[in-house]
Amino acid sequence: MDFVIDDAMQGYVDAAAEVAAQIAPGQHQREQDRFIALELRRDMGGLGLIAPELPMELGGRDERALTSGMIAEQIARGDLTVAYVQVIGSLVGQVLVRNARPAVAARWIPRVTSGKDLVAIGLSEPGAGSDAGNPSMTARAERGGWVLEGTKSMSFAMDASAAVVFARTEEGRRGKGISAFLVELDRDGIERRRAPDMGTRAVGRGMIDFSGTWIPEENVLGELGSGFTQVMQGFDFSRALIGLQVIGAAQVTLDETWEYTGTRTAFDQPLSSFQGVAFPLAEAETLLAAARLLCQRTLWLKDSGLPHTKEAAMCKWWAPKTAYDVIHQCLLSHGQYGYLTDRPLEQRLRDVLGLQIGDGTAQIMKLVIARHTVDRELAP
């Protein structure tokens, strides 16, 4: 495995670290405002911090997937929700570059990488979160295009300009007969409703209702009836990115806790001199290092063109759980001060908790791991 950081990658990491330092003081205000400013997205795009692994001719930087992961981790040190702009940008960018008609890809991918527009993912539904392969949303052929009927739950629902939406176009077994579409969210028959989430509020998650919403034939992504299988391959990438995203939030919290316990005293000694305080933090350092390596290895596999679905599922269930446990321990190590809402610990705890649910629950990820392990063992 080659995790060597070349000069180009280091430049992106340094730029992301500078952005993190600038945005950290405003994370609480962004949560209250429930959106991420367009100016901030444009600044990130101008620095190449949104989907830099995409082709240069489509607005990317021809970088490695590993670079995208390191960017996500750095930005999440300043604000986990802002890092999601990079994560969703890479996910959507991969989906479009592989599955969109050339004209659609050329129109939308540069808007994503520049930060001008957000494109959401409409996979989950209010009545079918984990059962994404069996949507109730439908699309019927009409007037040289498709008419959508149904409701989707998605991040950036309130601010996205478009969304990748999955709908059933024909009867079939679970995961079959499902097509993917790129839907501009300013079309007729679309209504947005904000979700009253307990965390990650700045990403503006909500419900989008589609009622008689017509889109042209060119907006079909991939093969008709096979969109679910084709497009879902891009989620292996985003699961590793999410792993590094939550690790970034946990690592900065742990760094702050080491500093706090090293300067606060009890019984005439720094708190960090007591094993009961230092040992849980040492364990946290170890767990984060291991989770980071798992995510980096997964991205290395992707860069090497090797299978990584099983490893990506490991990243998605274990890294958010580990990050949550670490932030929780750090909060307790701060004592009463960790419980105050004017410190970022409790906000990070709520934000990371949401990523134990969204983009694939731990149960679904473990099912993916088990199936891939069994299939590999049974292979001739």
C-alpha positions in Angstrom: 0.0 0.0 0.0 1.2 3.5 -0.9 0.0 6.3 1.3 2.8 8.6 0.3 1.7 12.3 0.4 3.1 14.0 -2.7 3.5 17.8 -3.0 0.2 18.2 -4.8 -1.8 16.3 -2.2 0.0 18.2 0.6 -1.1 21.4 -1.0 -4.8 20.3 -0.9 -4.4 19.1 2.7 -2.8 22.4 3.8 -5.6 24.4 2.0 -8.2 22.3 3.7 -6.6 22.8 7.1 -6.7 26.6 6.5 -10.4 26.4 5.7 -11.0 24.4 8.8 -9.3 27.0 11.0 -11.4 29.8 9.4 -14.8 28.0 9.7 -14.4 26.5 13.2 -15.6 29.6 15.1 -18.8 29.7 13.0 -19.9 26.1 13.3 -22.5 26.9 16.0 -23.9 29.8 14.0 -24.2 27.6 10.9 -26.2 25.1 12.9 -28.6 27.9 14.0 -28.9 29.2 10.5 -29.4 25.7 9.1 -27.4 26.3 5.9 -23.9 26.5 4.5 -23.2 29.8 2.8 -22.7 29.9 -0.9 -19.6 32.0 -0.5 -18.0 29.3 1.6 -18.9 26.6 -1.0 -17.4 28.8 -3.7 -14.2 29.3 -1.7 -13.8 25.5 -1.3 -14.5 25.0 -5.0 -11.9 27.6 -6.0 -9.3 25.8 -3.9 -10.1 22.5 -5.5 -11.5 21.1 -2.3 -14.7 19.6 -3.8 -14.4 16.3 -5.6 -10.7 16.9 -6.8 -10.6 13.3 -8.0 -12.8 14.1 -10.9 -11.4 14.7 -14.4 -10.0 18.1 -15.0 -12.1 18.7 -18.1 -15.2 18.4 -15.9 -13.9 20.8 -13.2 -12.0 18.3 -11.1 -8.2 18.2 -10.4 -7.3 14.6 -11.6 -6.4 13.8 -8.0 -6.5 10.5 -6.1 -9.5 9.4 -4.1 -7.2 9.3 -1.1 -6.7 13.1 -1.5 -10.5 13.6 -1.3 -10.6 11.6 2.0 -7.8 13.6 3.5 -9.5 16.9 2.5 -12.8 15.6 4.2 -11.0 14.8 7.4 -9.2 18.2 7.6 -12.4 20.2 6.9 -14.3 18.2 9.4 -11.9 19.4 12.1 -13.4 22.8 11.6 -17.0 21.7 11.0 -18.3 18.3 10.1 -21.3 19.6 8.2 -19.1 21.7 5.9 -17.0 18.6 5.1 -20.2 17.0 3.8 -20.1 19.5 0.9 -17.0 17.7 -0.2 -18.4 14.2 0.5 -21.6 14.7 -1.4 -19.7 16.4 -4.2 -17.5 13.4 -4.7 -20.4 11.0 -4.5 -22.6 12.9 -6.9 -19.6 13.6 -9.2 -18.7 9.9 -9.4 -22.4 9.0 -10.2 -22.7 11.6 -12.9 -19.3 11.0 -14.6 -20.1 7.3 -14.8 -23.8 7.4 -15.6 -24.9 10.7 -17.0 -25.3 11.6 -20.7 -22.2 13.6 -21.7 -24.2 16.9 -22.0 -25.8 16.5 -18.6 -22.4 15.6 -17.0 -20.7 18.6 -18.7 -23.5 20.9 -17.4 -23.7 19.8 -13.8 -20.3 18.4 -12.7 -18.5 21.8 -13.0 -21.3 23.4 -11.0 -20.7 20.9 -8.2 -16.9 21.1 -8.1 -17.0 24.9 -8.2 -19.3 25.0 -5.2 -21.9 27.0 -7.2 -24.5 24.3 -6.8 -25.3 21.4 -4.6 -26.7 18.2 -6.0 -28.4 15.9 -3.4 -29.0 12.1 -3.4 -32.6 11.1 -3.3 -32.3 7.4 -2.2 -34.1 7.1 1.2 -37.9 7.5 1.6 -39.9 8.3 4.7 -41.2 4.8 4.8 -38.2 2.9 3.5 -34.8 4.1 4.8 -32.7 1.0 4.8 -34.8 -0.8 2.2 -33.6 1.5 -0.6 -33.8 -1.2 -3.1 -37.6 -1.3 -3.0 -38.7 2.4 -3.5 -42.4 3.4 -3.6 -41.5 6.4 -5.7 -42.5 5.8 -9.4 -41.5 7.2 -12.8 -43.8 6.7 -15.8 -42.9 7.4 -19.4 -44.8 10.4 -20.7 -44.3 13.2 -23.4 -40.9 12.1 -24.4 -39.7 12.0 -20.8 -40.6 10.8 -17.3 -43.1 11.8 -14.7 -42.1 11.3 -11.0 -44.5 10.6 -8.2 -43.4 10.1 -4.6 -41.4 11.5 -1.7 -37.6 11.4 -0.9 -35.7 12.2 2.2 -32.3 13.7 1.6 -29.5 15.9 2.9 -29.3 19.4 1.4 -33.0 19.1 0.5 -33.5 22.7 1.3 -30.6 24.1 -0.7 -29.8 21.7 -3.5 -30.3 22.8 -7.1 -30.8 19.2 -8.3 -30.9 15.7 -7.0 -30.1 12.2 -8.1 -33.4 10.4 -7.6 -34.2 6.7 -7.7 -37.7 5.5 -8.8 -39.3 2.3 -9.9 -39.9 2.3 -13.6 -41.0 -1.4 -13.9 -42.1 -4.2 -11.7 -39.4 -6.4 -10.4 -37.6 -7.9 -7.5 -35.9 -5.8 -4.8 -33.2 -3.8 -6.5 -34.5 -4.6 -10.0 -36.7 -2.4 -12.3 -35.3 0.8 -10.6 -34.0 3.7 -12.6 -31.9 6.8 -11.6 -32.6 10.3 -12.7 -31.0 13.7 -12.4 -33.9 16.0 -11.4 -33.6 19.8 -11.4 -35.4 20.9 -8.2 -36.9 24.1 -9.7 -39.3 22.1 -11.9 -43.1 22.1 -11.4 -44.6 19.7 -8.9 -41.8 19.9 -6.3 -42.3 20.8 -2.7 -39.6 20.9 0.0 -40.1 20.3 3.7 -37.4 20.8 6.4 -36.7 17.9 8.8 -36.4 18.9 12.5 -33.2 16.9 13.0 -31.2 16.9 16.3 -27.9 17.3 14.5 -26.1 18.1 11.2 -28.7 20.9 10.8 -26.5 23.0 8.5 -26.9 20.4 5.7 -30.6 21.2 5.6 -32.0 17.6 5.5 -35.6 17.4 4.6 -38.4 15.7 2.5 -39.0 16.5 -1.2 -42.4 15.7 -2.6 -42.6 15.0 -6.4 -46.1 15.3 -7.8 -46.4 15.0 -11.5 -42.9 16.2 -12.0 -41.8 15.9 -15.6 -38.1 15.5 -16.6 -36.7 14.9 -20.1 -35.3 11.6 -21.3 -31.7 12.9 -21.2 -31.9 13.0 -17.4 -31.9 9.2 -17.1 -28.7 8.0 -15.4 -27.3 4.7 -16.5 -29.4 2.0 -18.1 -33.2 2.1 -17.6 -34.2 -0.4 -14.9 -30.6 -0.9 -13.7 -29.9 2.5 -12.1 -30.0 1.2 -8.6 -27.2 -1.4 -9.1 -25.1 0.9 -11.3 -25.3 4.1 -9.3 -25.0 2.4 -5.9 -21.4 1.4 -6.7 -20.5 5.1 -6.1 -21.5 4.7 -2.4 -18.4 2.6 -1.7 -16.4 5.7 -2.2 -18.5 8.0 -0.1 -18.6 5.5 2.8 -14.8 5.7 3.1 -15.1 9.5 2.9 -17.7 9.6 5.6 -15.4 7.5 7.8 -12.6 10.1 7.5 -15.1 12.9 7.9 -16.2 11.7 11.4 -12.6 10.8 12.3 -11.7 14.5 11.7 -14.4 15.7 14.1 -13.4 13.1 16.7 -9.6 13.8 16.3 -9.9 17.6 16.9 -12.1 16.9 19.9 -9.5 14.5 21.3 -6.7 17.1 20.6 -8.7 19.7 22.6 -9.3 17.2 25.4 -5.6 16.4 25.8 -4.9 20.1 26.0 -7.7 20.6 28.5 -6.6 17.8 30.8 -3.0 18.9 30.6 -3.8 22.4 31.9 -6.6 21.8 34.3 -5.5 20.6 37.7 -7.0 18.5 40.5 -5.3 17.6 43.8 -2.4 19.8 42.7 -1.7 17.8 39.5 -2.8 18.0 35.9 -5.8 15.8 35.1 -3.8 14.1 32.4 -1.3 12.7 35.0 -4.1 10.4 36.4 -4.4 7.1 34.6 -8.1 7.1 34.9 -8.1 10.2 32.7 -5.2 9.5 30.4 -5.8 5.9 29.6 -9.2 6.4 27.9 -7.7 9.1 25.8 -4.8 6.9 24.9 -7.3 4.2 23.8 -9.1 6.8 21.8 -5.9 7.8 20.0 -5.4 4.1 19.1 -8.9 3.6 17.9 -8.9 6.7 15.7 -5.5 5.7 14.2 -6.9 2.3 13.3 -10.1 3.6 11.8 -8.2 6.2 9.8 -5.9 3.5 8.3 -9.0 1.4 7.4 -10.5 4.3 5.5 -7.2 5.2 3.8 -6.7 1.6 2.8 -10.2 1.5 1.3 -9.4 4.6 -0.8 -6.1 3.1 -1.8 -8.0 0.1 -3.1 -10.2 2.3 -5.1 -7.3 4.2 -6.5 -5.7 0.9 -7.4 -8.9 -0.3 -9.2 -9.4 -3.1 -6.7 -12.6 -4.3 -5.1 -13.4 -2.4 -1.9 -17.1 -2.8 -1.2 -16.5 -4.9 1.9 -13.9 -2.5 3.3 -16.1 0.5 2.5 -18.9 -1.1 4.6 -16.4 -1.5 7.4 -15.6 2.2 7.3 -19.2 3.2 7.3 -20.3 1.3 10.4 -17.1 1.3 12.5 -15.7 4.8 12.0 -19.0 6.7 13.0 -19.4 4.5 16.1 -15.8 4.9 17.1 -15.9 8.7 16.5 -19.1 8.9 18.6 -17.6 6.9 21.4 -14.4 9.1 21.4 -16.3 12.4 21.4 -18.5 11.0 24.2 -15.4 10.1 26.3 -13.9 13.5 25.6 -17.1 15.2 26.7 -17.0 13.3 30.0 -13.3 14.1 30.4 -14.2 17.8 30.3 -16.6 17.3 33.2 -19.3 20.0 33.6 -17.6 22.1 31.0 -18.1 19.4 28.4 -21.8 19.5 29.1 -22.1 23.2 28.2 -23.7 24.1 24.9 -21.3 27.0 24.2 -18.6 24.4 23.5 -18.5 22.4 20.3 -18.4 19.0 21.9 -22.1 18.4 22.2 -22.7 19.6 18.7 -20.1 17.3 17.3 -21.6 14.4 19.3 -25.0 15.0 17.7 -23.6 15.5 14.2 -21.6 12.3 14.3 -24.6 10.4 15.7 -26.5 11.3 12.6 -23.9 9.5 10.4 -24.4 6.3 12.3 -27.8 6.4 10.6 -27.6 8.2 7.3 -25.9 6.7 4.2 -26.3 3.2 5.5 -26.9 1.9 9.1 -24.5 -0.3 10.9 -26.8 -3.3 10.5 -26.9 -2.9 6.7 -23.2 -2.4 6.5 -22.6 -5.6 8.5 -24.9 -7.4 6.2 -22.8 -6.2 3.2 -19.6 -7.4 5.0 -21.1 -10.8 5.8 -22.4 -11.4 2.2 -19.1 -10.4 0.6 -17.2 -12.6 3.0 -19.4 -15.6 2.5 -19.4 -15.1 -1.3 -15.6 -15.0 -1.3 -15.4 -18.2 0.9 -17.8 -20.0 -1.4 -16.1 -18.9 -4.7 -14.5 -21.8 -6.6 
